[in-house]
């Protein structure tokens, strides 16, 4: 009797986990602009990003530093923000913190960073069509290769507005133009 064993050295092809979702809690109270201007909407976003790190620098502070109290229908440049923000601050509570604006230009390419940020409840601003939104959730497909490497494809990015009483919106792959995305802004806060 002849016994033949067939073995394969080929690695498994991998698998796809479609429609994975991650979101901030729905009851998260977000800061909104005190004035109906793009620069105030941006400042409200900064206020909220910092509030999550217990840094009390409100939107009035940021508008004054970035635009001198003006109401503008354009966002301040990222270069201007970095000039104003990237330094050490002495807070009213006696703490000293170093702030650093971290900006990734254009549509997010490294999706695992976006997903990890949401998993760690790190809020960021999604600059789209000349307006800042809070990035509050994402739906994605995850492909795990046979060697364990994970690849992500975004289906939808959920956004909350920095203007008061505006409905949430979404950026959807295939419907919306990635060229309309200016980038994603986060803030690194380091205790000194």
N, C-alpha and C positions, 0 to 999 in steps of 0.2 A: 504494500500500500504506500502511495506517495502522498505526503502531506506538504502542501505549499502554503506558506504564509506570505501574504501580500502586505508590505509595509510602505508607507508613504513618508517621505521626508518633507512634503509640502506643509507649510504652516496653515492653520485655519484661516479662512478668508476674512473673518471678522463679522460684526453684526451692527445693525443700525437700531438706535432707540429714537423713534420719531416723536415730535411734539412734546419735548421736555419743557417744563415751565419753571421759572423762578421769579418771585415777585417780592417787593417790600410789603409789609403788612398794609392792608387796605385802610386801616385807621391812623396811619402816619400823618401827623399834622405838619404840613409844609408851609414855609414862609411864602408870602405873595407880595408883589410890588405895591408900595404905598402910593405910587403914581403910575399912570398908564403910559409908560415910556419904556423903550427897550433897555436903556441903561439902568433904570430902576428895577426892571425884571431881572436883569443880570445880577445886580446888587442883592436882590432878594435871594437869588440862588446862592450867592457867596455866603450870605448870612446863614442860610440853612446848612450848607456844607460845614461851616465852622461850628454851628450850634451843636451838631452831632458829636463834636469833639470838645464840647464845653468851653468854646471860645466865643465870648460875647462881644463881637464886633458886628454891629447891625448894618442894615442896608444904607442908612443915612451916612454912616461912616464911609462906606465904600463909594457911594455916589460923590461925596465931597472930595475924596482922594482921587477918584478917577476922572470926574467931570466937573467938579466945582459947583455942585447943586443944580446943574442944568437938567432939563428934561429933554432927552435926545431919543430919536427914533432909530438909533444905530447902537450896536454894541461897542464897548471900548475894545481896542485891540488887545490881543493876548500879550504883546510886547509891553504895552502900557500896564496891564495887570501885573505882569511879572516884575516890572520896575517898582510898582507900589507894594506888592505883596511879598515878594521873596526876601524876607529879612526877619529879624527877631522883633517880637512885640512884647511890651510890658503890659499885662492886663490889670484891670481894676482890682482883681482878687489877689494880686501880688505875684502871680505866676508869670513866668517868661516862656514864650513859645516861639518857635521858628516856623514860619509858614512858607510853603513852596507850592506855587501853581504848577500843576502837571497837566499838560495839554497834548493830546494825540490828534494830529491834524487829519481831517477827512473821515471817511467811514471806518468803523473799527475793523481791523484786520485780525488782530489777536483776540478772538472772541472769548477764549478761556479766561482772559483778564477781566472782561466785562462780567462774565458769569461768576467768577470768584469774588468780584466786588459786591455783587448782589448777595451771594451766599454769606459774606461777612458783614452785610448791612452797611456797606460803604456807599454813600450817595454820590452821584456825579451829575454834571450838567451836560446835556446833549444839545449842541448848538446846531440848529436846523432851520434853514430858510430865514436866517437873520434873527432868530429868536431862541432864547435859552429855555429848555425844558428839563425837568427832573427825569432821569432815567430810572424808572420804577419797576421794570420787569422785562423779561425776554422769553420768547418761545424759540426753541432751536431743535435741530436734529443732531444727535450725537452718533458718530460712526466710530466704533472701536475696532481698530485693525487687529489682525491676528497676533501681532507683536505687542499689543496692549496700548499702542499710541492712540490717543483720542483726537478726533477732528470734529469741529462744530460748524454747522451751517445755520445762520440766523434765519428765522421765518418772519418774526415780528419783534419790534422793540416798543414797549409800552412807555408812554410819557405822560407826566403831569405838568400842567402849565404853571409858570411863575406869575402869571396874571391871575387875579382873584376871580372866582366864579366862572372859570372856563372849564369846559369839559376835557377830560383826558383824551389823548389822541394816540395814534400808533404810526410807526414807520413800518411799512410792510415790504418785504423783498418781492420784487416783481411788479409792485404797484408804484412805489415811490422811487425817485431818482437819488442814487447814492451821491451824486455830485452836488446835491443840495445840503449835504452834511458838512459843516465847517469843522467839526471835531467833538471830542469829549474832554471835558475839564473836570479834574479832581484836585483836591488840596491835600497835601501832606502836612500834618501837624506834628511837630516834635517838641516835647517838653525840654526846656533848657535848665 
